[in-house]
Amino acid sequence: MRPFIHINCAMSADGKIAGVERKQVRISSDEDRARVKELRKKYDAILVGVGTVLADDPHLTVKELDYDTNPIRIVIDPHGRTPDEAEVLDSRAPTVMITSRDCDKEWDCEETIYFDGELRLSDILETIAEEIGVESILVEGGGETIAAFFKEGLVDRYTVFVGGLVVGGRTAPTPAGGDGWVAEGGVKLALKDSVVLGNGAVLTFEPER
């Protein structure tokens, strides 16, 4: 039984999550940032790919919670690129690193889980559920990680804040990056809710099964 997967992100009015240099851009309104903080409290774990760690250096915690009450931070890093000084490895919350058996990098974290061969999300989720007891995960990026979840049909809910900002840029990243279509004809979503939050709106979708 895999965990419930909720993808949450913010994008500009022209569908970008960052500029062409892939550095973080302030898109979310204050109201949306408060929403995300409350959302994090509802999940057992927060997951990102190593690209997000390198680009944004997020801490992925709720400030008023301590080590034992914060969600577990999960980083998918097949080749050991997460630096030792990354915020996601600090003492504010437990961190689980997911990497390849061929990776010789060691981190000072709660646990490192190794996989043989190519890292498959379905295998990762099954292991996380069985070994750590995680029942729900909030996925916060980046674009290639989000695309991989959609490609494997592992998304249960998708929320996106659309902010009042135009970023531009032919090569600027979007919420679901990666190579080509995530599925033949795309992944069809059903709009379940829309809420205005400051100078933007949150859209909630669920995949059509």
N, C-alpha and C positions, 0 to 999 in steps of 0.2 A: 504494500500500500504506500504510494508516494505521498509527500506532503501537498497541501493545497498551495497553489502558486498564484500570487497576485503581483503583477508587474505594475510599477508606478514610475512615471517620469514626467518631465516638463519639457515642452517644446515651444518654440517661437510661433508667431502667427503664420510664418512661411515654412513650418515643419522642421526646424533645426534644433538640435540639442546643444550645439556649441558652434564656435566659429571654425573657419577652415584650418586653423592651427590646432584645433581640438582642445583648446583651453576652455574651462568652465565659464559660462555666461550667466549672469543673474537674470533668470526668466521668471521664476515664481514670485508671486506677490507675497506680502507679509501674511495675508490670510491663508494662502496655500502652504506656506512654510509651517504655520501652526497646524494645518490639517495633516501634513506629513508627520509631524512630531507625534500627534495622537494616533496616527495610523501605525507607526512603528511599534507602539506599545501593545498592539493587538496581535503581533506576530511572534512566533518562536525564534525566528532568525531573519536576518537581512543579508541578501546575497548580491555580490557584484563580481564582475570579471576584473582581471588584473589591469586591463586598459583604463578602467575608471579609477583604480588606485593610482596609477601613474599620472593620469591627466589631472585629477582633482584632489587627490590625497584626502578622501573623506574619512571622518571618524566613525560614522554610522552608529551613533549612539543617541539616546535620549538624555539630555543633560542632567535632569533631576533624578535619574535612576542610577543605581550603583552596579558594581560588577555582577552581582548575583541576580539582579532584576532586569538588566538590559537584555535585549534580544542577542542571541549568538550572532557574531559576524562571520560570514562565510565568503571566502575569496577563492575563485577558480583561477589558478595560476599554473598552467601546465609546465612552464619552463623556468620557474623560480625567479621571476623578475621583480617581485615585491621587495622593496628595500627594507632593511632592518629598522630604519627610522620612520617608516610609514605610520600615519595616525591610526590606521586600522589594527596595528599591533600594540597599541598602548594598553594600559591597565584598566581602562574604563569599562571594558566588557570582554567576555571570552571570544576568542577568534579561532576558527577552524580553517586551515588552509587545505585546498584540494589541488593535488599536483600529480605529475606522472612519476612512475617508478624510476624512470631514468634521471629524474631531477635530483641533484646532490645538494641543493640548497636546504638549509635548516633554519627554522624560525623559532623565536621565543614566543610560543602561542599555546593555547589550550590543547590543541591536537592538530596533527597533520595526517591527512588520509591520502594514501598513494593508490594509483590505479595503473594497471598494465595497459600498454598500447594507447589508442586514441581515447580521450576522455568523452564519454557519452553522458549526457545529462540524465537520462533515465536511470543509468547505473549509479550516478552520483546521488540522485534523490533517494533511491532505494536504500543505499548505504547510510545516508544521513538519517533517514527515518529509523532504520534498524539499530544503528550503533549509538546515535545521539538522542533519539526520541523526538526529533523535530516533526511536528505535524503541520506547520504552516510556515511559508517563506514569503517575504516581501522582496521582490527582485527590483533593484534600483539602477541597473545598467551594467555595462554600457550598451551601445547599439548592437554590437555583434552578439553579445550575450542574450539580449532580448530577442533578437532574430532567431537564435538557436533554440530558445524555448518555444517560440511559435512554430519553427520548422519541425520540431519533434512532437508537436501537439500537446504541450505540457502546460498551457496557460489556462487558468480557470477564471481570472478576472484581470482586466486591463484598465487602469485609470491614467489619464494624461491631462495635465494642466496645460492649456493653451494660453500663453501670455501675450500681452499687447506689445510685441516687439518683432521687428523684422531684422533678421540676421544676414541673409543672403549668402552667396558663395556656392559655386557649382559643386565643390567637394566637401562642403560642410556636412558633418554627420547628422543622421536622422535617428528617430527612436529605434527603428529596426534596420540596422546596417547589414554588413556582410555581403555575400555575392549573390546578386540576382534575386529572383522571387523566393520567399521563404517557403512557398508551396505553389503547386501548379494552380494558377488562377487566383492566388492570394489566399489569405485566411479570412473568411467572412465573419464579421462581428455584429452582434446585436447591441444597439445602444440602450442601456438600462437607465441612465440618469444623466442629468447635466445641471451644474450649479455654478452660478457666477460668484467668483471669489476675487474681490478687488478688481484690478485691471486685467481680468482673464476669466477663464471658465474651466471647470473640471468636468471631463467627459468620462463616464464609466461604461465599459463595454464587457460583454461576455461572448466568447466564441460560440458560433452556431454549431451545435453537435449534429 
